[in-house]
Amino acid sequence: MAANPRNGRPYRRLCAMQKRLGLPCWLCGHDIDPTLDPRDPWSWTLDHAVPLSRGGRLLDPTNARSAHRRCNSARGNRLTIPQPRASRRW
């Protein structure tokens, strides 16, 4: 049975490096509280701009983004972020 690459040192190093940057969530733009429990919906997670299931590379720092757990889960494996629709009534 192969080891999970997300449990390895290179992945943990990438996560630590991205988290240290202190960037806001790339999906919603709000700040991420680094002190939250990792299971909290608003906690920090590493997201991949190009999802792994779409050919993104796991350890590529240019593919790594900071995101809220909730925002990351809602996006799923889509490549684009749904934009809010403008009202047609002016």
C-alpha positions, 0 to 999 in steps of 0.5 A, a space after each residue: 500500500 502506497 503512502 499518502 503524499 499529504 502526510 509527508 514532510 514536503 506537503 507539511 512544509 508547503 502548508 507551513 510556508 503558505 500559512 506563514 504568509 498570512 494571506 486572506 482566503 483566495 476564494 472569498 477575500 476575508 482574513 483567516 484566523 490561524 488560531 481556529 481549530 482545524 475542524 472549524 469551517 472558517 479555519 485555514 486549509 491549503 487549496 490548489 488553484 488547479 485541482 489535483 483531479 484536474 491535473 494540478 500538482 500537489 507540491 507546486 507552490 505556484 498552485 497553492 492557495 490559502 482558503 477557509 475550509 468552508 470555501 475550499 469545500 464549496 468550490 470542490 474541483 471546479 476550475 473557476 469561482 462562480 461569480 455573483 450574478 448582477 441584478 437585471 432590475 436597475 
